[in-house]
Amino acid sequence: MRLYTAGETSVLCGVSVETLNLWYRFKKYNPDNDYAKMLPEIKHKEDNNKVRYWNEEDIYKLVEFKSTIPQGRNGVMGKITQKYVKKKEK
């Protein structure tokens, strides 16, 4: 089974790597949220725990997640996006 890096995964899902990172920050800080539970677990190769990977099944789950979550400033990602994007702009 082929594994995809964050860059490859983001392209296949039609989002930026930054958006992918924000989704997983949301999952980290809101583990009991129903939307967060939709995100697949990240895989790591045994030799390198810092590189994240997703498989083909995960890509489908991420695309479904993208189409399901409420969009916009007041969507479920609003607080996470505002916190991290504004911090980055400063």
PyMOL commands that set and color helices and strands:
alter all, ss='L'
color gray80, all
select helices_A, chain A and resi 6-13+17-29+34-38+56-68+78-89
alter helices_A, ss='H'
color red, helices_A
select strands_A, chain A and resi 43-45+48-53
alter strands_A, ss='S'
color yellow, strands_A
deselect
rebuild
show_as cartoon
